[in-house]
Amino acid sequence: MEIIENKENLVSVLTVKISKEDYFLPVERALKKIRQTTQLKGFRQGAVPMSIVKKLHEPTVRVEEINKILSEKLNEYLKDRSLVGGIIPLDKDTKINLNQDDFEFVYEAGFFPELEYSLNEETVLPFYNIISKPEDIDGSLLYYRKIYGTDYNPDTIGERDSVTVFISDSNENAGADESEVKAENIQKLEKSVQIFVPNIPDEYKPLFIGATVGTVIDVELRKVFPNEVDLRAMLNISKEQLETVSVMVKLRIDGIHGVKPAELNQDFFNRIVPEKDTVHSEEEFRNFISKKLNEEYNEKSSEQLFVDFKKMAMEKIEIPFPEEFLKKAVAFNMQNEDKDKKFTEKDFEFLITSKKWSHIVNSLLQQNDITVSEEEIVKEAEFETLNMMSIHGASFGKELFNKYVSYIIEKDGHIILDKIKNAKLTALLKEKIKLDVKDVYYDEFQKISRNQKSQDGKAENGETAETVENVEQTEKIN
């Protein structure tokens, strides 16, 4: 077997030559195996003449073995190369002509260039060392006490209570002048909903706090519930229907629901702290909370470092792409997809971005001899399975547990792989680049994170991401 490569810039034409001696023995072995199980009238199982077995099965077996050799050898040849979009056959007719002994297959392949950037102290990024305030510990303590607290119905609404309210409109239309809206198009609003006092804007909380069951409050709907998506979900109506809901609504308090915080005792401590009977007082429990918060904050700091590096890398690292080849590869890989799905220019831009980032991650890990083992993937899948079981209160036997782990790997293996790679890259950043450490409180960190997300613009379109993922999953040797 011979592979001849003619490369021009970032695209290669690969000519693969397979002779009879390459596939003869594998075909013979496969036919002998088939003979052992062949059942044919007039012959004992395994005693059917080889000439008959060959006549029945050799064409199919020869095609299978040639394709197998072709796939294995190409994968071996390209295993250390950074492919862009897989490889595509240049022959329009990809069927194997069995009226010959020797075969020639021609493919086109696109490649990433070698990454010229490397991690060192010339790269400087902020690292936010998040410091907990006493109020953070107070808030976490109250959170735990509320989780294990007792439900009750207070006489008046408190700052942390939830409230059942009956909403009815006040006949004042919101979307347009009432003269322009036909009566039958006005959305009649009569609905009982649950609201959480802390989610109400501060300037409107005084209307609720201290109120009792039966109180009727007149409010402007969109000011008390400014998030349109949440408002539509709460009312279970469409965007168009919301446009015809009255500006002013009446809220009748039908129920007040509070939680009495749990007592700080040994039973409470043991329900939360994994190591039983190691925490015996409020002070010790606060120390436990402080340690847990520091772990969570360090994780958030690391996530932000990863986000900041990705943004910097995508903006500053130039990577040329064989774009024309990639477009051909996309068209080839999409030909068996849903005909109604169109791969737009926006999809292509998203694909370029996705592949550029993948190349950066893979190259940086490779530069530092960092790999991901199958054992690590299995371990992460086991962790996700245990987490799922914990959330849903499920209990699996060993066999079912292992089956579910295998299912997770088969379904989301590429996601798990990316997650592990990202974690390894984050650890590498801390080791290799220069970190400009900034001490911040958590509320300050949240503002920094929100501002950055706002500057980065809206999130990627979900349909675009799904289309691109489908393309990437179908990139393979054909």
Residue pairs with C-beta under 8 A, 6 or more apart in sequence:
1 16
1 17
1 18
1 19
1 22
1 69
1 73
2 16
2 17
3 14
3 15
3 16
3 17
3 73
3 74
3 77
4 14
4 15
4 17
5 12
5 13
5 14
5 15
6 12
6 13
6 15
7 13
9 322
10 84
10 110
10 111
10 112
10 113
10 320
10 321
10 322
10 325
11 108
11 109
11 110
11 111
11 322
11 325
12 108
12 109
12 110
12 111
13 90
13 106
13 107
13 108
14 74
14 77
14 87
14 106
14 107
14 108
14 109
15 104
15 105
15 106
16 70
16 73
16 74
16 104
16 105
16 106
16 107
17 102
17 103
17 104
18 66
18 69
18 70
18 102
18 103
18 104
18 105
19 101
19 102
20 101
20 102
22 69
23 62
23 65
23 66
23 69
26 65
26 68
26 69
27 58
27 61
27 62
27 65
30 61
30 64
30 65
31 50
31 53
31 54
31 57
31 58
31 61
32 50
34 53
34 57
34 61
35 46
35 48
35 50
35 53
36 45
36 46
37 45
37 46
38 45
38 46
38 48
38 53
38 56
39 45
40 48
40 52
43 49
59 98
62 96
62 98
63 96
63 98
66 96
66 103
67 96
70 105
70 477
71 477
74 87
74 107
74 477
75 477
78 87
78 109
81 111
82 111
82 112
82 359
82 362
82 363
83 109
83 110
83 111
83 112
83 475
84 110
84 111
84 112
84 321
84 322
84 325
84 326
84 329
84 355
85 110
85 325
85 326
85 329
85 330
85 333
85 355
85 475
86 109
86 329
86 333
86 475
86 476
86 477
87 107
87 108
87 109
87 477
87 478
88 107
88 108
88 109
88 328
88 329
88 332
88 478
89 105
89 106
89 107
89 108
89 478
90 106
90 107
90 108
91 105
91 106
94 478
96 103
97 103
107 477
108 325
108 328
110 322
110 325
110 326
110 329
111 322
112 319
112 321
112 355
112 359
112 363
113 319
113 320
114 363
115 317
115 319
115 359
115 360
115 363
115 364
115 367
117 313
117 317
117 360
117 364
118 364
118 367
119 364
119 367
119 368
119 428
119 429
119 432
119 433
120 432
120 433
121 432
121 433
121 434
122 434
123 309
123 312
123 432
123 433
123 434
124 433
124 434
124 435
124 436
125 305
125 308
125 309
125 312
125 429
125 433
125 434
125 435
125 436
126 305
126 308
126 435
126 436
126 437
126 438
127 301
127 305
127 430
127 435
127 436
127 437
127 438
128 301
128 304
128 438
128 440
128 445
128 448
129 301
129 437
129 438
129 439
129 440
130 297
130 298
130 300
130 301
130 440
130 441
130 442
130 445
131 297
131 439
131 440
131 441
131 442
132 290
132 293
132 294
132 297
132 441
132 442
133 441
133 442
136 293
136 442
137 286
137 289
137 290
137 293
140 289
140 292
140 293
141 282
141 285
141 286
141 289
142 261
144 262
144 268
144 272
144 289
145 261
145 262
145 264
145 268
146 160
146 259
146 261
146 262
147 262
148 262
148 268
148 271
148 272
149 259
149 260
149 261
149 262
150 259
150 260
150 262
151 257
151 258
151 259
151 260
152 258
152 259
152 260
153 255
153 256
153 257
153 258
154 161
154 256
154 258
155 212
155 256
156 209
156 210
156 211
156 212
156 256
157 163
157 197
157 208
157 209
157 210
157 211
157 212
157 253
157 256
158 197
158 209
158 258
159 197
159 198
159 205
159 209
160 197
160 198
160 258
160 259
161 197
161 256
161 257
161 258
162 194
162 195
162 196
162 197
162 257
162 258
163 194
163 195
163 196
163 197
163 208
163 253
163 255
163 256
163 257
164 192
164 193
164 194
164 253
164 254
164 255
164 256
164 257
165 192
165 193
165 194
165 195
165 251
165 252
165 253
165 254
166 190
166 191
166 192
166 251
166 252
166 254
167 189
167 190
167 191
167 192
167 193
167 221
167 235
167 249
167 250
167 251
168 189
168 190
168 249
168 250
168 252
169 187
169 188
169 189
169 190
169 245
169 246
169 248
169 249
169 250
170 218
170 246
170 247
170 248
170 249
170 250
171 246
172 178
172 246
172 247
172 248
173 181
173 186
173 244
173 246
173 247
174 221
174 222
174 243
174 244
174 245
174 246
174 247
175 181
175 243
175 244
175 245
176 243
181 244
185 244
186 244
187 237
187 241
187 242
187 244
187 245
189 235
189 245
189 246
189 249
191 235
191 236
192 254
193 234
193 235
195 234
197 205
197 208
197 209
200 208
200 224
201 223
201 224
201 226
204 219
204 223
204 224
207 217
207 219
208 217
211 217
211 253
212 253
212 256
213 253
213 254
213 255
213 256
214 252
214 253
215 252
215 253
216 250
216 251
216 252
216 253
217 250
217 251
217 252
217 253
218 248
218 249
218 250
218 251
219 248
219 249
219 251
220 247
220 248
220 249
221 231
221 245
221 246
221 247
221 248
221 249
222 228
222 231
222 247
224 251
225 231
225 234
228 239
228 242
231 242
232 238
232 239
232 242
235 242
235 245
237 245
262 268
264 282
264 285
266 277
266 280
269 279
269 280
269 284
269 285
270 276
270 277
272 285
272 288
273 279
273 285
273 288
278 284
279 285
279 288
297 442
297 445
300 445
301 445
302 426
302 430
303 426
304 445
304 448
304 449
305 426
305 429
305 430
305 435
306 422
306 425
306 426
306 429
307 452
309 425
309 429
309 433
310 357
311 452
311 456
313 357
313 360
314 353
314 356
314 357
314 360
317 360
319 356
319 359
319 360
321 352
321 355
321 356
323 352
326 348
326 351
326 352
326 355
327 348
329 475
330 343
330 348
330 351
330 471
331 343
332 478
333 471
333 474
333 475
334 341
334 343
334 471
334 474
336 474
337 470
337 474
341 467
341 470
343 467
343 471
344 464
346 461
346 464
347 464
347 467
347 468
350 460
350 461
350 464
350 465
350 468
351 468
351 471
351 472
354 468
354 472
361 421
361 422
361 425
362 421
364 425
364 428
365 371
365 421
365 424
365 425
365 428
368 428
368 432
370 424
370 428
372 417
372 420
372 421
372 424
376 420
377 409
377 413
377 416
377 417
377 420
378 405
378 409
380 416
380 419
380 420
381 405
381 408
381 409
381 413
381 416
382 401
382 405
384 408
384 416
385 396
385 401
385 404
385 405
385 408
388 394
389 395
389 396
396 404
408 416
409 416
414 473
440 448
